[in-house]
Amino acid sequence: MKQLFWLVAPALSLVACADMTPTQQRALTGTAIGAGGGAVLGAIGGNAGLGAGIGAGAGLLGGLLVDQSRRSQEMAFQQGFAAGRSRTPAFPSR
């Protein structure tokens, strides 16, 4: 039974994340990395649960900041691409 669990659990987690938006993926990744890192640091300090909670919150914020940065980069790229196609400057000079 335990072997079946170790085969099914990763497959279910992959299926559950298949229909997520990039924002949700980055937030989840940040949260997971933050929780893991926080748990390790919290275990060193004597309270792994508190460390995991704080790390998860910090990781969530970090993941959302990365997402905002990526969205800004993508928007700037799309504006430049559209301006290049129409042969007008994306950022007109003064």
Backbone as XML, in Angstrom:
<?xml version="1.0"?>
<chain id="A" units="angstrom">
  <residue number="1" name="MET">
    <atom name="N" x="0.817" y="-1.195" z="0.000"/>
    <atom name="CA" x="0.000" y="0.000" z="0.000"/>
    <atom name="C" x="0.863" y="1.263" z="0.000"/>
  </residue>
  <residue number="2" name="LYS">
    <atom name="N" x="1.967" y="1.233" z="0.764"/>
    <atom name="CA" x="2.842" y="2.397" z="0.815"/>
    <atom name="C" x="3.487" y="2.660" z="-0.537"/>
  </residue>
  <residue number="3" name="GLN">
    <atom name="N" x="3.793" y="1.577" z="-1.259"/>
    <atom name="CA" x="4.400" y="1.753" z="-2.577"/>
    <atom name="C" x="3.421" y="2.439" z="-3.528"/>
  </residue>
  <residue number="4" name="LEU">
    <atom name="N" x="2.171" y="2.070" z="-3.442"/>
    <atom name="CA" x="1.152" y="2.694" z="-4.283"/>
    <atom name="C" x="1.029" y="4.185" z="-3.961"/>
  </residue>
  <residue number="5" name="PHE">
    <atom name="N" x="1.096" y="4.512" z="-2.680"/>
    <atom name="CA" x="1.027" y="5.916" z="-2.279"/>
    <atom name="C" x="2.164" y="6.709" z="-2.901"/>
  </residue>
  <residue number="6" name="TRP">
    <atom name="N" x="3.368" y="6.183" z="-2.867"/>
    <atom name="CA" x="4.531" y="6.900" z="-3.402"/>
    <atom name="C" x="4.494" y="7.007" z="-4.920"/>
  </residue>
  <residue number="7" name="LEU">
    <atom name="N" x="3.688" y="6.209" z="-5.566"/>
    <atom name="CA" x="3.507" y="6.331" z="-7.008"/>
    <atom name="C" x="2.371" y="7.298" z="-7.357"/>
  </residue>
  <residue number="8" name="VAL">
    <atom name="N" x="1.315" y="7.267" z="-6.578"/>
    <atom name="CA" x="0.134" y="8.066" z="-6.884"/>
    <atom name="C" x="0.281" y="9.520" z="-6.421"/>
  </residue>
  <residue number="9" name="ALA">
    <atom name="N" x="0.888" y="9.752" z="-5.275"/>
    <atom name="CA" x="0.991" y="11.112" z="-4.729"/>
    <atom name="C" x="1.697" y="12.086" z="-5.669"/>
  </residue>
  <residue number="10" name="PRO">
    <atom name="N" x="2.859" y="11.749" z="-6.231"/>
    <atom name="CA" x="3.484" y="12.701" z="-7.168"/>
    <atom name="C" x="2.648" y="12.932" z="-8.424"/>
  </residue>
  <residue number="11" name="ALA">
    <atom name="N" x="1.996" y="11.891" z="-8.904"/>
    <atom name="CA" x="1.163" y="12.045" z="-10.100"/>
    <atom name="C" x="-0.016" y="12.974" z="-9.820"/>
  </residue>
  <residue number="12" name="LEU">
    <atom name="N" x="-0.631" y="12.839" z="-8.668"/>
    <atom name="CA" x="-1.752" y="13.716" z="-8.313"/>
    <atom name="C" x="-1.301" y="15.164" z="-8.156"/>
  </residue>
  <residue number="13" name="SER">
    <atom name="N" x="-0.130" y="15.368" z="-7.583"/>
    <atom name="CA" x="0.344" y="16.745" z="-7.423"/>
    <atom name="C" x="0.648" y="17.382" z="-8.770"/>
  </residue>
  <residue number="14" name="LEU">
    <atom name="N" x="1.153" y="16.611" z="-9.716"/>
    <atom name="CA" x="1.401" y="17.144" z="-11.054"/>
    <atom name="C" x="0.097" y="17.470" z="-11.769"/>
  </residue>
  <residue number="15" name="VAL">
    <atom name="N" x="-0.883" y="16.606" z="-11.641"/>
    <atom name="CA" x="-2.177" y="16.837" z="-12.281"/>
    <atom name="C" x="-2.860" y="18.057" z="-11.660"/>
  </residue>
  <residue number="16" name="ALA">
    <atom name="N" x="-2.741" y="18.231" z="-10.366"/>
    <atom name="CA" x="-3.376" y="19.363" z="-9.697"/>
    <atom name="C" x="-2.777" y="20.693" z="-10.137"/>
  </residue>
  <residue number="17" name="CYS">
    <atom name="N" x="-1.514" y="20.698" z="-10.510"/>
    <atom name="CA" x="-0.838" y="21.943" z="-10.911"/>
    <atom name="C" x="-0.872" y="22.184" z="-12.410"/>
  </residue>
  <residue number="18" name="ALA">
    <atom name="N" x="-1.479" y="21.313" z="-13.171"/>
    <atom name="CA" x="-1.433" y="21.414" z="-14.629"/>
    <atom name="C" x="-2.234" y="22.595" z="-15.165"/>
  </residue>
  <residue number="19" name="ASP">
    <atom name="N" x="-3.274" y="23.002" z="-14.484"/>
    <atom name="CA" x="-4.161" y="24.044" z="-15.006"/>
    <atom name="C" x="-3.992" y="25.370" z="-14.261"/>
  </residue>
  <residue number="20" name="MET">
    <atom name="N" x="-2.788" y="25.637" z="-13.767"/>
    <atom name="CA" x="-2.534" y="26.865" z="-13.025"/>
    <atom name="C" x="-2.013" y="27.957" z="-13.959"/>
  </residue>
  <residue number="21" name="THR">
    <atom name="N" x="-2.346" y="29.184" z="-13.624"/>
    <atom name="CA" x="-1.811" y="30.316" z="-14.378"/>
    <atom name="C" x="-0.344" y="30.511" z="-13.986"/>
  </residue>
  <residue number="22" name="PRO">
    <atom name="N" x="0.431" y="31.225" z="-14.800"/>
    <atom name="CA" x="1.824" y="31.485" z="-14.410"/>
    <atom name="C" x="1.939" y="32.197" z="-13.060"/>
  </residue>
  <residue number="23" name="THR">
    <atom name="N" x="1.005" y="33.086" z="-12.751"/>
    <atom name="CA" x="1.032" y="33.768" z="-11.453"/>
    <atom name="C" x="0.859" y="32.767" z="-10.320"/>
  </residue>
  <residue number="24" name="GLN">
    <atom name="N" x="-0.087" y="31.854" z="-10.472"/>
    <atom name="CA" x="-0.312" y="30.844" z="-9.447"/>
    <atom name="C" x="0.889" y="29.918" z="-9.314"/>
  </residue>
  <residue number="25" name="GLN">
    <atom name="N" x="1.504" y="29.563" z="-10.436"/>
    <atom name="CA" x="2.675" y="28.697" z="-10.393"/>
    <atom name="C" x="3.825" y="29.365" z="-9.658"/>
  </residue>
  <residue number="26" name="ARG">
    <atom name="N" x="4.068" y="30.638" z="-9.945"/>
    <atom name="CA" x="5.169" y="31.343" z="-9.284"/>
    <atom name="C" x="4.889" y="31.533" z="-7.793"/>
  </residue>
  <residue number="27" name="ALA">
    <atom name="N" x="3.636" y="31.815" z="-7.442"/>
    <atom name="CA" x="3.282" y="31.965" z="-6.032"/>
    <atom name="C" x="3.457" y="30.645" z="-5.290"/>
  </residue>
  <residue number="28" name="LEU">
    <atom name="N" x="3.019" y="29.554" z="-5.889"/>
    <atom name="CA" x="3.159" y="28.245" z="-5.258"/>
    <atom name="C" x="4.623" y="27.849" z="-5.133"/>
  </residue>
  <residue number="29" name="THR">
    <atom name="N" x="5.403" y="28.102" z="-6.172"/>
    <atom name="CA" x="6.826" y="27.776" z="-6.123"/>
    <atom name="C" x="7.517" y="28.574" z="-5.028"/>
  </residue>
  <residue number="30" name="GLY">
    <atom name="N" x="7.236" y="29.868" z="-4.958"/>
    <atom name="CA" x="7.831" y="30.696" z="-3.910"/>
    <atom name="C" x="7.436" y="30.230" z="-2.522"/>
  </residue>
  <residue number="31" name="THR">
    <atom name="N" x="6.172" y="29.881" z="-2.361"/>
    <atom name="CA" x="5.695" y="29.408" z="-1.063"/>
    <atom name="C" x="6.377" y="28.111" z="-0.665"/>
  </residue>
  <residue number="32" name="ALA">
    <atom name="N" x="6.483" y="27.171" z="-1.599"/>
    <atom name="CA" x="7.106" y="25.880" z="-1.296"/>
    <atom name="C" x="8.584" y="26.042" z="-0.956"/>
  </residue>
  <residue number="33" name="ILE">
    <atom name="N" x="9.291" y="26.839" z="-1.743"/>
    <atom name="CA" x="10.714" y="27.044" z="-1.474"/>
    <atom name="C" x="10.902" y="27.777" z="-0.148"/>
  </residue>
  <residue number="34" name="GLY">
    <atom name="N" x="10.074" y="28.790" z="0.097"/>
    <atom name="CA" x="10.166" y="29.526" z="1.354"/>
    <atom name="C" x="9.851" y="28.659" z="2.561"/>
  </residue>
  <residue number="35" name="ALA">
    <atom name="N" x="8.830" y="27.816" z="2.450"/>
    <atom name="CA" x="8.472" y="26.931" z="3.561"/>
    <atom name="C" x="9.583" y="25.928" z="3.836"/>
  </residue>
  <residue number="36" name="GLY">
    <atom name="N" x="10.159" y="25.381" z="2.775"/>
    <atom name="CA" x="11.256" y="24.427" z="2.962"/>
    <atom name="C" x="12.467" y="25.073" z="3.601"/>
  </residue>
  <residue number="37" name="GLY">
    <atom name="N" x="12.853" y="26.227" z="3.068"/>
    <atom name="CA" x="14.003" y="26.935" z="3.639"/>
    <atom name="C" x="13.736" y="27.396" z="5.057"/>
  </residue>
  <residue number="38" name="GLY">
    <atom name="N" x="12.520" y="27.882" z="5.301"/>
    <atom name="CA" x="12.165" y="28.319" z="6.647"/>
    <atom name="C" x="12.139" y="27.172" z="7.641"/>
  </residue>
  <residue number="39" name="ALA">
    <atom name="N" x="11.691" y="26.007" z="7.203"/>
    <atom name="CA" x="11.671" y="24.843" z="8.091"/>
    <atom name="C" x="13.088" y="24.432" z="8.472"/>
  </residue>
  <residue number="40" name="VAL">
    <atom name="N" x="13.993" y="24.474" z="7.491"/>
    <atom name="CA" x="15.389" y="24.112" z="7.778"/>
    <atom name="C" x="15.992" y="25.108" z="8.762"/>
  </residue>
  <residue number="41" name="LEU">
    <atom name="N" x="15.819" y="26.397" z="8.481"/>
    <atom name="CA" x="16.374" y="27.409" z="9.385"/>
    <atom name="C" x="15.680" y="27.384" z="10.745"/>
  </residue>
  <residue number="42" name="GLY">
    <atom name="N" x="14.369" y="27.138" z="10.743"/>
    <atom name="CA" x="13.647" y="27.041" z="12.002"/>
    <atom name="C" x="14.077" y="25.848" z="12.827"/>
  </residue>
  <residue number="43" name="ALA">
    <atom name="N" x="14.400" y="24.738" z="12.167"/>
    <atom name="CA" x="14.870" y="23.553" z="12.884"/>
    <atom name="C" x="16.207" y="23.836" z="13.558"/>
  </residue>
  <residue number="44" name="ILE">
    <atom name="N" x="17.036" y="24.615" z="12.894"/>
    <atom name="CA" x="18.316" y="24.987" z="13.502"/>
    <atom name="C" x="18.070" y="25.851" z="14.737"/>
  </residue>
  <residue number="45" name="GLY">
    <atom name="N" x="17.094" y="26.741" z="14.637"/>
    <atom name="CA" x="16.768" y="27.625" z="15.751"/>
    <atom name="C" x="15.881" y="26.987" z="16.806"/>
  </residue>
  <residue number="46" name="GLY">
    <atom name="N" x="15.316" y="25.830" z="16.529"/>
    <atom name="CA" x="14.521" y="25.128" z="17.524"/>
    <atom name="C" x="13.024" y="25.126" z="17.288"/>
  </residue>
  <residue number="47" name="ASN">
    <atom name="N" x="12.538" y="25.750" z="16.215"/>
    <atom name="CA" x="11.099" y="25.759" z="15.958"/>
    <atom name="C" x="10.858" y="25.674" z="14.453"/>
  </residue>
  <residue number="48" name="ALA">
    <atom name="N" x="10.819" y="24.457" z="13.946"/>
    <atom name="CA" x="10.682" y="24.242" z="12.502"/>
    <atom name="C" x="9.329" y="24.716" z="11.982"/>
  </residue>
  <residue number="49" name="GLY">
    <atom name="N" x="8.278" y="24.551" z="12.764"/>
    <atom name="CA" x="6.944" y="24.966" z="12.318"/>
    <atom name="C" x="6.842" y="26.467" z="12.118"/>
  </residue>
  <residue number="50" name="LEU">
    <atom name="N" x="7.352" y="27.225" z="13.067"/>
    <atom name="CA" x="7.336" y="28.682" z="12.947"/>
    <atom name="C" x="8.201" y="29.126" z="11.767"/>
  </residue>
  <residue number="51" name="GLY">
    <atom name="N" x="9.354" y="28.498" z="11.620"/>
    <atom name="CA" x="10.228" y="28.829" z="10.491"/>
    <atom name="C" x="9.564" y="28.537" z="9.163"/>
  </residue>
  <residue number="52" name="ALA">
    <atom name="N" x="8.862" y="27.415" z="9.085"/>
    <atom name="CA" x="8.171" y="27.065" z="7.841"/>
    <atom name="C" x="7.061" y="28.064" z="7.537"/>
  </residue>
  <residue number="53" name="GLY">
    <atom name="N" x="6.331" y="28.485" z="8.551"/>
    <atom name="CA" x="5.257" y="29.459" z="8.344"/>
    <atom name="C" x="5.781" y="30.805" z="7.880"/>
  </residue>
  <residue number="54" name="ILE">
    <atom name="N" x="6.818" y="31.285" z="8.537"/>
    <atom name="CA" x="7.411" y="32.569" z="8.145"/>
    <atom name="C" x="8.029" y="32.454" z="6.759"/>
  </residue>
  <residue number="55" name="GLY">
    <atom name="N" x="8.720" y="31.345" z="6.508"/>
    <atom name="CA" x="9.333" y="31.133" z="5.193"/>
    <atom name="C" x="8.294" y="31.038" z="4.089"/>
  </residue>
  <residue number="56" name="ALA">
    <atom name="N" x="7.166" y="30.408" z="4.374"/>
    <atom name="CA" x="6.102" y="30.296" z="3.370"/>
    <atom name="C" x="5.551" y="31.673" z="3.015"/>
  </residue>
  <residue number="57" name="GLY">
    <atom name="N" x="5.343" y="32.506" z="4.024"/>
    <atom name="CA" x="4.858" y="33.861" z="3.759"/>
    <atom name="C" x="5.856" y="34.679" z="2.960"/>
  </residue>
  <residue number="58" name="ALA">
    <atom name="N" x="7.123" y="34.597" z="3.354"/>
    <atom name="CA" x="8.162" y="35.329" z="2.626"/>
    <atom name="C" x="8.308" y="34.793" z="1.205"/>
  </residue>
  <residue number="59" name="GLY">
    <atom name="N" x="8.220" y="33.478" z="1.057"/>
    <atom name="CA" x="8.317" y="32.879" z="-0.275"/>
    <atom name="C" x="7.149" y="33.269" z="-1.165"/>
  </residue>
  <residue number="60" name="LEU">
    <atom name="N" x="5.973" y="33.353" z="-0.587"/>
    <atom name="CA" x="4.797" y="33.787" z="-1.350"/>
    <atom name="C" x="4.993" y="35.210" z="-1.863"/>
  </residue>
  <residue number="61" name="LEU">
    <atom name="N" x="5.442" y="36.099" z="-0.993"/>
    <atom name="CA" x="5.696" y="37.478" z="-1.421"/>
    <atom name="C" x="6.779" y="37.525" z="-2.491"/>
  </residue>
  <residue number="62" name="GLY">
    <atom name="N" x="7.830" y="36.736" z="-2.299"/>
    <atom name="CA" x="8.895" y="36.691" z="-3.302"/>
    <atom name="C" x="8.396" y="36.171" z="-4.635"/>
  </residue>
  <residue number="63" name="GLY">
    <atom name="N" x="7.586" y="35.128" z="-4.604"/>
    <atom name="CA" x="7.038" y="34.580" z="-5.844"/>
    <atom name="C" x="6.153" y="35.574" z="-6.572"/>
  </residue>
  <residue number="64" name="LEU">
    <atom name="N" x="5.365" y="36.334" z="-5.821"/>
    <atom name="CA" x="4.502" y="37.336" z="-6.443"/>
    <atom name="C" x="5.311" y="38.510" z="-6.994"/>
  </residue>
  <residue number="65" name="LEU">
    <atom name="N" x="6.404" y="38.878" z="-6.311"/>
    <atom name="CA" x="7.277" y="39.934" z="-6.834"/>
    <atom name="C" x="7.956" y="39.496" z="-8.127"/>
  </residue>
  <residue number="66" name="VAL">
    <atom name="N" x="8.397" y="38.248" z="-8.174"/>
    <atom name="CA" x="8.995" y="37.720" z="-9.405"/>
    <atom name="C" x="7.960" y="37.728" z="-10.521"/>
  </residue>
  <residue number="67" name="ASP">
    <atom name="N" x="6.738" y="37.342" z="-10.207"/>
    <atom name="CA" x="5.681" y="37.338" z="-11.215"/>
    <atom name="C" x="5.428" y="38.739" z="-11.755"/>
  </residue>
  <residue number="68" name="GLN">
    <atom name="N" x="5.370" y="39.728" z="-10.870"/>
    <atom name="CA" x="5.140" y="41.105" z="-11.315"/>
    <atom name="C" x="6.279" y="41.576" z="-12.212"/>
  </residue>
  <residue number="69" name="SER">
    <atom name="N" x="7.499" y="41.224" z="-11.862"/>
    <atom name="CA" x="8.653" y="41.600" z="-12.681"/>
    <atom name="C" x="8.584" y="40.945" z="-14.058"/>
  </residue>
  <residue number="70" name="ARG">
    <atom name="N" x="8.247" y="39.671" z="-14.082"/>
    <atom name="CA" x="8.141" y="38.969" z="-15.366"/>
    <atom name="C" x="7.029" y="39.548" z="-16.230"/>
  </residue>
  <residue number="71" name="ARG">
    <atom name="N" x="5.915" y="39.918" z="-15.595"/>
    <atom name="CA" x="4.816" y="40.515" z="-16.363"/>
    <atom name="C" x="5.227" y="41.865" z="-16.948"/>
  </residue>
  <residue number="72" name="SER">
    <atom name="N" x="5.959" y="42.654" z="-16.171"/>
    <atom name="CA" x="6.428" y="43.951" z="-16.670"/>
    <atom name="C" x="7.378" y="43.768" z="-17.844"/>
  </residue>
  <residue number="73" name="GLN">
    <atom name="N" x="8.278" y="42.795" z="-17.742"/>
    <atom name="CA" x="9.202" y="42.512" z="-18.839"/>
    <atom name="C" x="8.447" y="42.078" z="-20.081"/>
  </residue>
  <residue number="74" name="GLU">
    <atom name="N" x="7.471" y="41.217" z="-19.906"/>
    <atom name="CA" x="6.689" y="40.725" z="-21.044"/>
    <atom name="C" x="5.908" y="41.862" z="-21.698"/>
  </residue>
  <residue number="75" name="MET">
    <atom name="N" x="5.333" y="42.749" z="-20.888"/>
    <atom name="CA" x="4.576" y="43.862" z="-21.441"/>
    <atom name="C" x="5.499" y="44.808" z="-22.218"/>
  </residue>
  <residue number="76" name="ALA">
    <atom name="N" x="6.685" y="45.087" z="-21.682"/>
    <atom name="CA" x="7.635" y="45.952" z="-22.387"/>
    <atom name="C" x="8.074" y="45.311" z="-23.699"/>
  </residue>
  <residue number="77" name="PHE">
    <atom name="N" x="8.294" y="44.008" z="-23.672"/>
    <atom name="CA" x="8.672" y="43.304" z="-24.898"/>
    <atom name="C" x="7.566" y="43.398" z="-25.939"/>
  </residue>
  <residue number="78" name="GLN">
    <atom name="N" x="6.321" y="43.156" z="-25.513"/>
    <atom name="CA" x="5.199" y="43.205" z="-26.449"/>
    <atom name="C" x="5.017" y="44.611" z="-27.026"/>
  </residue>
  <residue number="79" name="GLN">
    <atom name="N" x="5.201" y="45.640" z="-26.204"/>
    <atom name="CA" x="5.084" y="47.011" z="-26.704"/>
    <atom name="C" x="6.180" y="47.304" z="-27.724"/>
  </residue>
  <residue number="80" name="GLY">
    <atom name="N" x="7.403" y="46.883" z="-27.422"/>
    <atom name="CA" x="8.502" y="47.090" z="-28.362"/>
    <atom name="C" x="8.308" y="46.313" z="-29.644"/>
  </residue>
  <residue number="81" name="PHE">
    <atom name="N" x="7.813" y="45.107" z="-29.532"/>
    <atom name="CA" x="7.561" y="44.277" z="-30.707"/>
    <atom name="C" x="6.492" y="44.911" z="-31.586"/>
  </residue>
  <residue number="82" name="ALA">
    <atom name="N" x="5.408" y="45.376" z="-30.956"/>
    <atom name="CA" x="4.327" y="46.014" z="-31.717"/>
    <atom name="C" x="4.820" y="47.299" z="-32.378"/>
  </residue>
  <residue number="83" name="ALA">
    <atom name="N" x="5.645" y="48.058" z="-31.669"/>
    <atom name="CA" x="6.180" y="49.292" z="-32.249"/>
    <atom name="C" x="7.110" y="48.982" z="-33.412"/>
  </residue>
  <residue number="84" name="GLY">
    <atom name="N" x="7.875" y="47.920" z="-33.297"/>
    <atom name="CA" x="8.762" y="47.526" z="-34.389"/>
    <atom name="C" x="7.989" y="47.093" z="-35.619"/>
  </residue>
  <residue number="85" name="ARG">
    <atom name="N" x="6.905" y="46.416" z="-35.410"/>
    <atom name="CA" x="6.083" y="45.988" z="-36.551"/>
    <atom name="C" x="5.427" y="47.176" z="-37.233"/>
  </residue>
  <residue number="86" name="SER">
    <atom name="N" x="5.027" y="48.169" z="-36.462"/>
    <atom name="CA" x="4.367" y="49.329" z="-37.058"/>
    <atom name="C" x="5.370" y="50.426" z="-37.424"/>
  </residue>
  <residue number="87" name="ARG">
    <atom name="N" x="6.621" y="50.187" z="-37.119"/>
    <atom name="CA" x="7.723" y="51.115" z="-37.419"/>
    <atom name="C" x="7.539" y="52.479" z="-36.759"/>
  </residue>
  <residue number="88" name="THR">
    <atom name="N" x="6.958" y="52.472" z="-35.577"/>
    <atom name="CA" x="6.864" y="53.696" z="-34.784"/>
    <atom name="C" x="7.648" y="53.471" z="-33.499"/>
  </residue>
  <residue number="89" name="PRO">
    <atom name="N" x="8.270" y="54.493" z="-32.960"/>
    <atom name="CA" x="9.056" y="54.296" z="-31.740"/>
    <atom name="C" x="8.155" y="53.956" z="-30.554"/>
  </residue>
  <residue number="90" name="ALA">
    <atom name="N" x="8.587" y="52.975" z="-29.775"/>
    <atom name="CA" x="7.819" y="52.583" z="-28.599"/>
    <atom name="C" x="7.876" y="53.663" z="-27.534"/>
  </residue>
  <residue number="91" name="PHE">
    <atom name="N" x="9.022" y="54.302" z="-27.404"/>
    <atom name="CA" x="9.216" y="55.371" z="-26.436"/>
    <atom name="C" x="9.737" y="56.581" z="-27.199"/>
  </residue>
  <residue number="92" name="PRO">
    <atom name="N" x="8.844" y="57.461" z="-27.641"/>
    <atom name="CA" x="9.279" y="58.597" z="-28.462"/>
    <atom name="C" x="10.255" y="59.486" z="-27.709"/>
  </residue>
  <residue number="93" name="SER">
    <atom name="N" x="11.249" y="59.986" z="-28.432"/>
    <atom name="CA" x="12.226" y="60.885" z="-27.819"/>
    <atom name="C" x="11.629" y="62.279" z="-27.710"/>
  </residue>
  <residue number="94" name="ARG">
    <atom name="N" x="12.183" y="63.053" z="-26.826"/>
    <atom name="CA" x="11.636" y="64.398" z="-26.578"/>
    <atom name="C" x="12.181" y="65.393" z="-27.538"/>
  </residue>
</chain>
